[in-house]
Amino acid sequence: MARFCKQCSIDIFGEDFKELAGITTEEDWKSGMAAVVICEGCGSIQVDPDGNCVSAGCLEACKPGHGMPWLSDGGGHEQNSI
């Protein structure tokens, strides 16, 4: 089954179906980690708890809503995969 990040879902279907939301937990996100998933629009990416693409190198990186910023704790988080 095809799955889409938040922005690809909005771009393609006109609404966010939250297909990749919740894969990265809030706890992991706050620890600077994000799950690696496959979005049918972006390719292999990492997502935040809301299903936003947070990978700067995604296939749609030049478009709004893709490559969203990671959390910052002042010193910044290292980006890790879970």
PyMOL Python script that loads the backbone (N, CA, C, O; Angstrom):
from pymol import cmd

cmd.read_pdbstr("""\
ATOM      1  N   MET A   1       0.836  -1.177   0.000  1.00  0.00           N
ATOM      2  CA  MET A   1       0.000   0.000   0.000  1.00  0.00           C
ATOM      3  C   MET A   1       0.882   1.242   0.000  1.00  0.00           C
ATOM      4  O   MET A   1       1.838   1.319   0.772  1.00  0.00           O
ATOM      5  N   ALA A   2       0.578   2.198  -0.841  1.00  0.00           N
ATOM      6  CA  ALA A   2       1.331   3.441  -0.920  1.00  0.00           C
ATOM      7  C   ALA A   2       1.055   4.303   0.308  1.00  0.00           C
ATOM      8  O   ALA A   2      -0.078   4.392   0.782  1.00  0.00           O
ATOM      9  N   ARG A   3       2.108   4.934   0.809  1.00  0.00           N
ATOM     10  CA  ARG A   3       1.972   5.854   1.938  1.00  0.00           C
ATOM     11  C   ARG A   3       2.674   7.155   1.581  1.00  0.00           C
ATOM     12  O   ARG A   3       3.649   7.174   0.829  1.00  0.00           O
ATOM     13  N   PHE A   4       2.149   8.246   2.142  1.00  0.00           N
ATOM     14  CA  PHE A   4       2.655   9.561   1.813  1.00  0.00           C
ATOM     15  C   PHE A   4       2.915  10.371   3.074  1.00  0.00           C
ATOM     16  O   PHE A   4       2.182  10.252   4.056  1.00  0.00           O
ATOM     17  N   CYS A   5       3.969  11.204   3.048  1.00  0.00           N
ATOM     18  CA  CYS A   5       4.211  12.131   4.148  1.00  0.00           C
ATOM     19  C   CYS A   5       3.091  13.170   4.159  1.00  0.00           C
ATOM     20  O   CYS A   5       2.256  13.202   3.256  1.00  0.00           O
ATOM     21  N   LYS A   6       3.080  13.999   5.168  1.00  0.00           N
ATOM     22  CA  LYS A   6       2.009  14.988   5.320  1.00  0.00           C
ATOM     23  C   LYS A   6       1.878  15.874   4.088  1.00  0.00           C
ATOM     24  O   LYS A   6       0.778  16.031   3.559  1.00  0.00           O
ATOM     25  N   GLN A   7       2.980  16.456   3.621  1.00  0.00           N
ATOM     26  CA  GLN A   7       2.905  17.401   2.511  1.00  0.00           C
ATOM     27  C   GLN A   7       2.545  16.725   1.196  1.00  0.00           C
ATOM     28  O   GLN A   7       1.774  17.279   0.412  1.00  0.00           O
ATOM     29  N   CYS A   8       3.093  15.530   0.938  1.00  0.00           N
ATOM     30  CA  CYS A   8       2.731  14.817  -0.295  1.00  0.00           C
ATOM     31  C   CYS A   8       1.249  14.460  -0.288  1.00  0.00           C
ATOM     32  O   CYS A   8       0.584  14.554  -1.320  1.00  0.00           O
ATOM     33  N   SER A   9       0.730  14.053   0.860  1.00  0.00           N
ATOM     34  CA  SER A   9      -0.696  13.741   0.976  1.00  0.00           C
ATOM     35  C   SER A   9      -1.547  14.969   0.645  1.00  0.00           C
ATOM     36  O   SER A   9      -2.535  14.872  -0.083  1.00  0.00           O
ATOM     37  N   ILE A  10      -1.155  16.114   1.182  1.00  0.00           N
ATOM     38  CA  ILE A  10      -1.880  17.358   0.905  1.00  0.00           C
ATOM     39  C   ILE A  10      -1.768  17.725  -0.574  1.00  0.00           C
ATOM     40  O   ILE A  10      -2.758  18.103  -1.202  1.00  0.00           O
ATOM     41  N   ASP A  11      -0.561  17.613  -1.125  1.00  0.00           N
ATOM     42  CA  ASP A  11      -0.346  17.965  -2.536  1.00  0.00           C
ATOM     43  C   ASP A  11      -1.140  17.061  -3.479  1.00  0.00           C
ATOM     44  O   ASP A  11      -1.698  17.539  -4.467  1.00  0.00           O
ATOM     45  N   ILE A  12      -1.196  15.771  -3.188  1.00  0.00           N
ATOM     46  CA  ILE A  12      -1.818  14.810  -4.093  1.00  0.00           C
ATOM     47  C   ILE A  12      -3.330  14.683  -3.874  1.00  0.00           C
ATOM     48  O   ILE A  12      -4.102  14.639  -4.831  1.00  0.00           O
ATOM     49  N   PHE A  13      -3.746  14.625  -2.589  1.00  0.00           N
ATOM     50  CA  PHE A  13      -5.146  14.333  -2.273  1.00  0.00           C
ATOM     51  C   PHE A  13      -5.923  15.518  -1.697  1.00  0.00           C
ATOM     52  O   PHE A  13      -7.139  15.438  -1.520  1.00  0.00           O
ATOM     53  N   GLY A  14      -5.224  16.614  -1.407  1.00  0.00           N
ATOM     54  CA  GLY A  14      -5.893  17.793  -0.877  1.00  0.00           C
ATOM     55  C   GLY A  14      -6.099  17.770   0.627  1.00  0.00           C
ATOM     56  O   GLY A  14      -6.677  18.705   1.181  1.00  0.00           O
ATOM     57  N   GLU A  15      -5.633  16.706   1.309  1.00  0.00           N
ATOM     58  CA  GLU A  15      -5.711  16.639   2.766  1.00  0.00           C
ATOM     59  C   GLU A  15      -4.658  15.668   3.297  1.00  0.00           C
ATOM     60  O   GLU A  15      -4.156  14.810   2.571  1.00  0.00           O
ATOM     61  N   ASP A  16      -4.344  15.824   4.562  1.00  0.00           N
ATOM     62  CA  ASP A  16      -3.372  14.956   5.217  1.00  0.00           C
ATOM     63  C   ASP A  16      -4.096  13.741   5.786  1.00  0.00           C
ATOM     64  O   ASP A  16      -4.894  13.868   6.714  1.00  0.00           O
ATOM     65  N   PHE A  17      -3.820  12.575   5.233  1.00  0.00           N
ATOM     66  CA  PHE A  17      -4.424  11.343   5.734  1.00  0.00           C
ATOM     67  C   PHE A  17      -3.620  10.730   6.892  1.00  0.00           C
ATOM     68  O   PHE A  17      -3.988   9.680   7.419  1.00  0.00           O
ATOM     69  N   LYS A  18      -2.525  11.388   7.281  1.00  0.00           N
ATOM     70  CA  LYS A  18      -1.704  10.985   8.430  1.00  0.00           C
ATOM     71  C   LYS A  18      -1.179   9.560   8.317  1.00  0.00           C
ATOM     72  O   LYS A  18      -1.100   8.840   9.312  1.00  0.00           O
ATOM     73  N   GLU A  19      -0.823   9.159   7.109  1.00  0.00           N
ATOM     74  CA  GLU A  19      -0.343   7.800   6.879  1.00  0.00           C
ATOM     75  C   GLU A  19       1.008   7.534   7.530  1.00  0.00           C
ATOM     76  O   GLU A  19       1.290   6.397   7.907  1.00  0.00           O
ATOM     77  N   LEU A  20       1.846   8.552   7.671  1.00  0.00           N
ATOM     78  CA  LEU A  20       3.160   8.360   8.294  1.00  0.00           C
ATOM     79  C   LEU A  20       3.248   9.028   9.662  1.00  0.00           C
ATOM     80  O   LEU A  20       4.327   9.080  10.253  1.00  0.00           O
ATOM     81  N   ALA A  21       2.143   9.534  10.166  1.00  0.00           N
ATOM     82  CA  ALA A  21       2.109  10.135  11.503  1.00  0.00           C
ATOM     83  C   ALA A  21       2.165   9.032  12.557  1.00  0.00           C
ATOM     84  O   ALA A  21       1.581   7.963  12.376  1.00  0.00           O
ATOM     85  N   GLY A  22       2.862   9.293  13.645  1.00  0.00           N
ATOM     86  CA  GLY A  22       2.924   8.360  14.763  1.00  0.00           C
ATOM     87  C   GLY A  22       3.978   7.280  14.637  1.00  0.00           C
ATOM     88  O   GLY A  22       4.194   6.520  15.582  1.00  0.00           O
ATOM     89  N   ILE A  23       4.638   7.193  13.496  1.00  0.00           N
ATOM     90  CA  ILE A  23       5.692   6.187  13.344  1.00  0.00           C
ATOM     91  C   ILE A  23       6.906   6.579  14.184  1.00  0.00           C
ATOM     92  O   ILE A  23       7.512   5.728  14.835  1.00  0.00           O
ATOM     93  N   THR A  24       7.258   7.857  14.172  1.00  0.00           N
ATOM     94  CA  THR A  24       8.260   8.376  15.103  1.00  0.00           C
ATOM     95  C   THR A  24       7.511   8.795  16.357  1.00  0.00           C
ATOM     96  O   THR A  24       6.590   9.608  16.283  1.00  0.00           O
ATOM     97  N   THR A  25       7.888   8.257  17.498  1.00  0.00           N
ATOM     98  CA  THR A  25       7.211   8.611  18.750  1.00  0.00           C
ATOM     99  C   THR A  25       7.682   9.972  19.236  1.00  0.00           C
ATOM    100  O   THR A  25       8.766  10.427  18.869  1.00  0.00           O
ATOM    101  N   GLU A  26       6.876  10.619  20.056  1.00  0.00           N
ATOM    102  CA  GLU A  26       7.259  11.900  20.660  1.00  0.00           C
ATOM    103  C   GLU A  26       8.541  11.739  21.475  1.00  0.00           C
ATOM    104  O   GLU A  26       9.419  12.601  21.441  1.00  0.00           O
ATOM    105  N   GLU A  27       8.641  10.637  22.201  1.00  0.00           N
ATOM    106  CA  GLU A  27       9.826  10.376  23.031  1.00  0.00           C
ATOM    107  C   GLU A  27      11.087  10.282  22.174  1.00  0.00           C
ATOM    108  O   GLU A  27      12.105  10.891  22.504  1.00  0.00           O
ATOM    109  N   ASP A  28      11.027   9.529  21.083  1.00  0.00           N
ATOM    110  CA  ASP A  28      12.181   9.425  20.188  1.00  0.00           C
ATOM    111  C   ASP A  28      12.510  10.769  19.561  1.00  0.00           C
ATOM    112  O   ASP A  28      13.679  11.142  19.468  1.00  0.00           O
ATOM    113  N   TRP A  29      11.484  11.502  19.127  1.00  0.00           N
ATOM    114  CA  TRP A  29      11.683  12.801  18.489  1.00  0.00           C
ATOM    115  C   TRP A  29      12.393  13.770  19.439  1.00  0.00           C
ATOM    116  O   TRP A  29      13.310  14.487  19.039  1.00  0.00           O
ATOM    117  N   LYS A  30      11.957  13.777  20.695  1.00  0.00           N
ATOM    118  CA  LYS A  30      12.577  14.664  21.689  1.00  0.00           C
ATOM    119  C   LYS A  30      14.016  14.256  21.988  1.00  0.00           C
ATOM    120  O   LYS A  30      14.806  15.063  22.478  1.00  0.00           O
ATOM    121  N   SER A  31      14.356  12.995  21.692  1.00  0.00           N
ATOM    122  CA  SER A  31      15.725  12.505  21.871  1.00  0.00           C
ATOM    123  C   SER A  31      16.569  12.695  20.618  1.00  0.00           C
ATOM    124  O   SER A  31      17.731  12.289  20.579  1.00  0.00           O
ATOM    125  N   GLY A  32      15.979  13.319  19.587  1.00  0.00           N
ATOM    126  CA  GLY A  32      16.720  13.601  18.357  1.00  0.00           C
ATOM    127  C   GLY A  32      16.730  12.457  17.367  1.00  0.00           C
ATOM    128  O   GLY A  32      17.614  12.384  16.514  1.00  0.00           O
ATOM    129  N   MET A  33      15.750  11.552  17.468  1.00  0.00           N
ATOM    130  CA  MET A  33      15.686  10.419  16.549  1.00  0.00           C
ATOM    131  C   MET A  33      14.399  10.465  15.745  1.00  0.00           C
ATOM    132  O   MET A  33      13.377  10.965  16.216  1.00  0.00           O
ATOM    133  N   ALA A  34      14.457   9.938  14.524  1.00  0.00           N
ATOM    134  CA  ALA A  34      13.274   9.864  13.666  1.00  0.00           C
ATOM    135  C   ALA A  34      13.321   8.578  12.862  1.00  0.00           C
ATOM    136  O   ALA A  34      14.395   8.114  12.479  1.00  0.00           O
ATOM    137  N   ALA A  35      12.156   8.005  12.607  1.00  0.00           N
ATOM    138  CA  ALA A  35      12.054   6.767  11.842  1.00  0.00           C
ATOM    139  C   ALA A  35      12.337   7.021  10.365  1.00  0.00           C
ATOM    140  O   ALA A  35      11.988   8.069   9.820  1.00  0.00           O
ATOM    141  N   VAL A  36      12.970   6.048   9.736  1.00  0.00           N
ATOM    142  CA  VAL A  36      13.183   6.073   8.292  1.00  0.00           C
ATOM    143  C   VAL A  36      12.010   5.336   7.658  1.00  0.00           C
ATOM    144  O   VAL A  36      11.694   4.208   8.037  1.00  0.00           O
ATOM    145  N   VAL A  37      11.367   5.986   6.689  1.00  0.00           N
ATOM    146  CA  VAL A  37      10.191   5.430   6.020  1.00  0.00           C
ATOM    147  C   VAL A  37      10.318   5.660   4.519  1.00  0.00           C
ATOM    148  O   VAL A  37      11.235   6.342   4.062  1.00  0.00           O
ATOM    149  N   ILE A  38       9.402   5.093   3.766  1.00  0.00           N
ATOM    150  CA  ILE A  38       9.336   5.372   2.331  1.00  0.00           C
ATOM    151  C   ILE A  38       8.025   6.093   2.047  1.00  0.00           C
ATOM    152  O   ILE A  38       6.938   5.559   2.266  1.00  0.00           O
ATOM    153  N   CYS A  39       8.157   7.310   1.559  1.00  0.00           N
ATOM    154  CA  CYS A  39       7.012   8.088   1.081  1.00  0.00           C
ATOM    155  C   CYS A  39       6.990   7.910  -0.429  1.00  0.00           C
ATOM    156  O   CYS A  39       8.026   8.024  -1.084  1.00  0.00           O
ATOM    157  N   GLU A  40       5.831   7.634  -0.979  1.00  0.00           N
ATOM    158  CA  GLU A  40       5.728   7.416  -2.424  1.00  0.00           C
ATOM    159  C   GLU A  40       6.058   8.671  -3.227  1.00  0.00           C
ATOM    160  O   GLU A  40       6.353   8.581  -4.419  1.00  0.00           O
ATOM    161  N   GLY A  41       6.010   9.850  -2.584  1.00  0.00           N
ATOM    162  CA  GLY A  41       6.359  11.087  -3.277  1.00  0.00           C
ATOM    163  C   GLY A  41       7.802  11.509  -3.054  1.00  0.00           C
ATOM    164  O   GLY A  41       8.461  11.985  -3.979  1.00  0.00           O
ATOM    165  N   CYS A  42       8.298  11.337  -1.830  1.00  0.00           N
ATOM    166  CA  CYS A  42       9.629  11.817  -1.428  1.00  0.00           C
ATOM    167  C   CYS A  42      10.735  10.781  -1.558  1.00  0.00           C
ATOM    168  O   CYS A  42      11.905  11.135  -1.704  1.00  0.00           O
ATOM    169  N   GLY A  43      10.377   9.515  -1.506  1.00  0.00           N
ATOM    170  CA  GLY A  43      11.375   8.457  -1.473  1.00  0.00           C
ATOM    171  C   GLY A  43      11.691   8.088  -0.033  1.00  0.00           C
ATOM    172  O   GLY A  43      10.830   8.195   0.840  1.00  0.00           O
ATOM    173  N   SER A  44      12.908   7.660   0.217  1.00  0.00           N
ATOM    174  CA  SER A  44      13.338   7.267   1.554  1.00  0.00           C
ATOM    175  C   SER A  44      13.610   8.528   2.374  1.00  0.00           C
ATOM    176  O   SER A  44      14.496   9.316   2.044  1.00  0.00           O
ATOM    177  N   ILE A  45      12.837   8.708   3.449  1.00  0.00           N
ATOM    178  CA  ILE A  45      12.937   9.919   4.268  1.00  0.00           C
ATOM    179  C   ILE A  45      12.820   9.572   5.745  1.00  0.00           C
ATOM    180  O   ILE A  45      12.554   8.427   6.109  1.00  0.00           O
ATOM    181  N   GLN A  46      13.022  10.575   6.585  1.00  0.00           N
ATOM    182  CA  GLN A  46      12.716  10.483   8.006  1.00  0.00           C
ATOM    183  C   GLN A  46      11.528  11.398   8.275  1.00  0.00           C
ATOM    184  O   GLN A  46      11.377  12.436   7.631  1.00  0.00           O
ATOM    185  N   VAL A  47      10.683  11.006   9.233  1.00  0.00           N
ATOM    186  CA  VAL A  47       9.496  11.793   9.553  1.00  0.00           C
ATOM    187  C   VAL A  47       9.438  12.126  11.032  1.00  0.00           C
ATOM    188  O   VAL A  47       9.927  11.372  11.874  1.00  0.00           O
ATOM    189  N   ASP A  48       8.824  13.280  11.341  1.00  0.00           N
ATOM    190  CA  ASP A  48       8.578  13.654  12.733  1.00  0.00           C
ATOM    191  C   ASP A  48       7.283  12.979  13.192  1.00  0.00           C
ATOM    192  O   ASP A  48       6.647  12.295  12.390  1.00  0.00           O
ATOM    193  N   PRO A  49       6.872  13.144  14.443  1.00  0.00           N
ATOM    194  CA  PRO A  49       5.663  12.474  14.930  1.00  0.00           C
ATOM    195  C   PRO A  49       4.382  12.833  14.163  1.00  0.00           C
ATOM    196  O   PRO A  49       3.426  12.057  14.176  1.00  0.00           O
ATOM    197  N   ASP A  50       4.348  13.985  13.501  1.00  0.00           N
ATOM    198  CA  ASP A  50       3.171  14.391  12.734  1.00  0.00           C
ATOM    199  C   ASP A  50       3.198  13.891  11.293  1.00  0.00           C
ATOM    200  O   ASP A  50       2.258  14.137  10.536  1.00  0.00           O
ATOM    201  N   GLY A  51       4.264  13.192  10.907  1.00  0.00           N
ATOM    202  CA  GLY A  51       4.375  12.686   9.542  1.00  0.00           C
ATOM    203  C   GLY A  51       4.994  13.665   8.568  1.00  0.00           C
ATOM    204  O   GLY A  51       4.940  13.453   7.357  1.00  0.00           O
ATOM    205  N   ASN A  52       5.591  14.753   9.090  1.00  0.00           N
ATOM    206  CA  ASN A  52       6.281  15.715   8.232  1.00  0.00           C
ATOM    207  C   ASN A  52       7.619  15.150   7.776  1.00  0.00           C
ATOM    208  O   ASN A  52       8.325  14.519   8.563  1.00  0.00           O
ATOM    209  N   CYS A  53       7.972  15.366   6.528  1.00  0.00           N
ATOM    210  CA  CYS A  53       9.284  14.988   6.008  1.00  0.00           C
ATOM    211  C   CYS A  53      10.335  15.903   6.628  1.00  0.00           C
ATOM    212  O   CYS A  53      10.242  17.126   6.517  1.00  0.00           O
ATOM    213  N   VAL A  54      11.333  15.311   7.280  1.00  0.00           N
ATOM    214  CA  VAL A  54      12.411  16.099   7.894  1.00  0.00           C
ATOM    215  C   VAL A  54      13.760  15.807   7.236  1.00  0.00           C
ATOM    216  O   VAL A  54      14.807  16.118   7.804  1.00  0.00           O
ATOM    217  N   SER A  55      13.740  15.216   6.054  1.00  0.00           N
ATOM    218  CA  SER A  55      14.960  14.867   5.333  1.00  0.00           C
ATOM    219  C   SER A  55      15.267  15.911   4.273  1.00  0.00           C
ATOM    220  O   SER A  55      14.494  16.102   3.335  1.00  0.00           O
ATOM    221  N   ALA A  56      16.396  16.582   4.429  1.00  0.00           N
ATOM    222  CA  ALA A  56      16.788  17.624   3.479  1.00  0.00           C
ATOM    223  C   ALA A  56      17.047  17.062   2.091  1.00  0.00           C
ATOM    224  O   ALA A  56      16.951  17.795   1.107  1.00  0.00           O
ATOM    225  N   GLY A  57      17.370  15.782   1.987  1.00  0.00           N
ATOM    226  CA  GLY A  57      17.695  15.183   0.702  1.00  0.00           C
ATOM    227  C   GLY A  57      16.555  14.443   0.037  1.00  0.00           C
ATOM    228  O   GLY A  57      16.799  13.627  -0.851  1.00  0.00           O
ATOM    229  N   CYS A  58      15.308  14.698   0.437  1.00  0.00           N
ATOM    230  CA  CYS A  58      14.190  13.973  -0.179  1.00  0.00           C
ATOM    231  C   CYS A  58      14.018  14.416  -1.633  1.00  0.00           C
ATOM    232  O   CYS A  58      14.560  15.444  -2.039  1.00  0.00           O
ATOM    233  N   LEU A  59      13.276  13.654  -2.402  1.00  0.00           N
ATOM    234  CA  LEU A  59      13.078  13.954  -3.823  1.00  0.00           C
ATOM    235  C   LEU A  59      12.303  15.242  -4.064  1.00  0.00           C
ATOM    236  O   LEU A  59      12.344  15.789  -5.166  1.00  0.00           O
ATOM    237  N   GLU A  60      11.603  15.730  -3.058  1.00  0.00           N
ATOM    238  CA  GLU A  60      10.805  16.955  -3.174  1.00  0.00           C
ATOM    239  C   GLU A  60      11.407  18.097  -2.345  1.00  0.00           C
ATOM    240  O   GLU A  60      10.707  19.057  -2.023  1.00  0.00           O
ATOM    241  N   ALA A  61      12.677  18.004  -2.001  1.00  0.00           N
ATOM    242  CA  ALA A  61      13.330  18.917  -1.062  1.00  0.00           C
ATOM    243  C   ALA A  61      13.199  20.396  -1.415  1.00  0.00           C
ATOM    244  O   ALA A  61      13.231  21.234  -0.513  1.00  0.00           O
ATOM    245  N   CYS A  62      13.059  20.738  -2.650  1.00  0.00           N
ATOM    246  CA  CYS A  62      12.973  22.146  -3.056  1.00  0.00           C
ATOM    247  C   CYS A  62      11.567  22.718  -2.905  1.00  0.00           C
ATOM    248  O   CYS A  62      11.363  23.913  -3.117  1.00  0.00           O
ATOM    249  N   LYS A  63      10.606  21.890  -2.547  1.00  0.00           N
ATOM    250  CA  LYS A  63       9.214  22.328  -2.454  1.00  0.00           C
ATOM    251  C   LYS A  63       8.818  22.589  -1.010  1.00  0.00           C
ATOM    252  O   LYS A  63       9.344  21.939  -0.106  1.00  0.00           O
ATOM    253  N   PRO A  64       7.908  23.518  -0.769  1.00  0.00           N
ATOM    254  CA  PRO A  64       7.451  23.806   0.602  1.00  0.00           C
ATOM    255  C   PRO A  64       6.886  22.565   1.293  1.00  0.00           C
ATOM    256  O   PRO A  64       6.221  21.742   0.663  1.00  0.00           O
ATOM    257  N   GLY A  65       7.156  22.440   2.595  1.00  0.00           N
ATOM    258  CA  GLY A  65       6.636  21.327   3.384  1.00  0.00           C
ATOM    259  C   GLY A  65       7.516  20.100   3.396  1.00  0.00           C
ATOM    260  O   GLY A  65       7.168  19.098   4.021  1.00  0.00           O
ATOM    261  N   HIS A  66       8.640  20.154   2.723  1.00  0.00           N
ATOM    262  CA  HIS A  66       9.576  19.033   2.676  1.00  0.00           C
ATOM    263  C   HIS A  66      10.895  19.472   3.297  1.00  0.00           C
ATOM    264  O   HIS A  66      11.278  20.638   3.204  1.00  0.00           O
ATOM    265  N   GLY A  67      11.587  18.527   3.931  1.00  0.00           N
ATOM    266  CA  GLY A  67      12.844  18.861   4.588  1.00  0.00           C
ATOM    267  C   GLY A  67      12.619  19.795   5.764  1.00  0.00           C
ATOM    268  O   GLY A  67      13.420  20.695   6.014  1.00  0.00           O
ATOM    269  N   MET A  68      11.518  19.577   6.489  1.00  0.00           N
ATOM    270  CA  MET A  68      11.171  20.427   7.630  1.00  0.00           C
ATOM    271  C   MET A  68      12.279  20.365   8.680  1.00  0.00           C
ATOM    272  O   MET A  68      12.975  19.355   8.783  1.00  0.00           O
ATOM    273  N   PRO A  69      12.449  21.425   9.452  1.00  0.00           N
ATOM    274  CA  PRO A  69      13.540  21.456  10.437  1.00  0.00           C
ATOM    275  C   PRO A  69      13.332  20.473  11.585  1.00  0.00           C
ATOM    276  O   PRO A  69      12.208  20.182  11.995  1.00  0.00           O
ATOM    277  N   TRP A  70      14.448  19.979  12.080  1.00  0.00           N
ATOM    278  CA  TRP A  70      14.455  19.131  13.268  1.00  0.00           C
ATOM    279  C   TRP A  70      14.311  20.024  14.486  1.00  0.00           C
ATOM    280  O   TRP A  70      14.560  21.228  14.419  1.00  0.00           O
ATOM    281  N   LEU A  71      13.911  19.434  15.589  1.00  0.00           N
ATOM    282  CA  LEU A  71      13.849  20.156  16.863  1.00  0.00           C
ATOM    283  C   LEU A  71      15.214  20.721  17.191  1.00  0.00           C
ATOM    284  O   LEU A  71      16.237  20.149  16.814  1.00  0.00           O
ATOM    285  N   SER A  72      15.232  21.828  17.883  1.00  0.00           N
ATOM    286  CA  SER A  72      16.500  22.393  18.337  1.00  0.00           C
ATOM    287  C   SER A  72      16.429  22.603  19.839  1.00  0.00           C
ATOM    288  O   SER A  72      15.452  23.142  20.360  1.00  0.00           O
ATOM    289  N   ASP A  73      17.461  22.178  20.517  1.00  0.00           N
ATOM    290  CA  ASP A  73      17.521  22.369  21.958  1.00  0.00           C
ATOM    291  C   ASP A  73      18.590  23.402  22.315  1.00  0.00           C
ATOM    292  O   ASP A  73      19.161  23.374  23.405  1.00  0.00           O
ATOM    293  N   GLY A  74      18.842  24.291  21.399  1.00  0.00           N
ATOM    294  CA  GLY A  74      19.869  25.294  21.615  1.00  0.00           C
ATOM    295  C   GLY A  74      21.177  24.853  20.999  1.00  0.00           C
ATOM    296  O   GLY A  74      21.791  25.594  20.230  1.00  0.00           O
ATOM    297  N   GLY A  75      21.611  23.636  21.337  1.00  0.00           N
ATOM    298  CA  GLY A  75      22.824  23.078  20.765  1.00  0.00           C
ATOM    299  C   GLY A  75      22.532  22.245  19.540  1.00  0.00           C
ATOM    300  O   GLY A  75      23.449  21.804  18.846  1.00  0.00           O
ATOM    301  N   GLY A  76      21.257  22.027  19.270  1.00  0.00           N
ATOM    302  CA  GLY A  76      20.863  21.212  18.122  1.00  0.00           C
ATOM    303  C   GLY A  76      20.926  19.742  18.447  1.00  0.00           C
ATOM    304  O   GLY A  76      21.729  19.323  19.280  1.00  0.00           O
ATOM    305  N   HIS A  77      20.109  18.969  17.817  1.00  0.00           N
ATOM    306  CA  HIS A  77      20.109  17.522  17.959  1.00  0.00           C
ATOM    307  C   HIS A  77      20.918  16.916  16.840  1.00  0.00           C
ATOM    308  O   HIS A  77      20.932  17.432  15.722  1.00  0.00           O
ATOM    309  N   GLU A  78      21.580  15.843  17.130  1.00  0.00           N
ATOM    310  CA  GLU A  78      22.171  15.042  16.081  1.00  0.00           C
ATOM    311  C   GLU A  78      21.036  14.257  15.458  1.00  0.00           C
ATOM    312  O   GLU A  78      20.166  13.761  16.174  1.00  0.00           O
ATOM    313  N   GLN A  79      21.026  14.134  14.149  1.00  0.00           N
ATOM    314  CA  GLN A  79      19.952  13.407  13.478  1.00  0.00           C
ATOM    315  C   GLN A  79      20.279  11.926  13.483  1.00  0.00           C
ATOM    316  O   GLN A  79      21.317  11.502  12.974  1.00  0.00           O
ATOM    317  N   ASN A  80      19.386  11.150  14.060  1.00  0.00           N
ATOM    318  CA  ASN A  80      19.574   9.709  14.169  1.00  0.00           C
ATOM    319  C   ASN A  80      18.360   8.976  13.646  1.00  0.00           C
ATOM    320  O   ASN A  80      17.247   9.499  13.681  1.00  0.00           O
ATOM    321  N   SER A  81      18.570   7.772  13.163  1.00  0.00           N
ATOM    322  CA  SER A  81      17.481   6.913  12.711  1.00  0.00           C
ATOM    323  C   SER A  81      17.115   5.937  13.801  1.00  0.00           C
ATOM    324  O   SER A  81      17.970   5.504  14.573  1.00  0.00           O
ATOM    325  N   ILE A  82      15.830   5.586  13.866  1.00  0.00           N
ATOM    326  CA  ILE A  82      15.397   4.567  14.818  1.00  0.00           C
ATOM    327  C   ILE A  82      14.905   3.354  14.052  1.00  0.00           C
ATOM    328  O   ILE A  82      14.490   2.367  14.660  1.00  0.00           O
TER     329      ILE A  82
END
""", "prot")
cmd.dss("prot")
cmd.show_as("cartoon", "prot")
cmd.util.cbc("prot")
cmd.orient("prot")
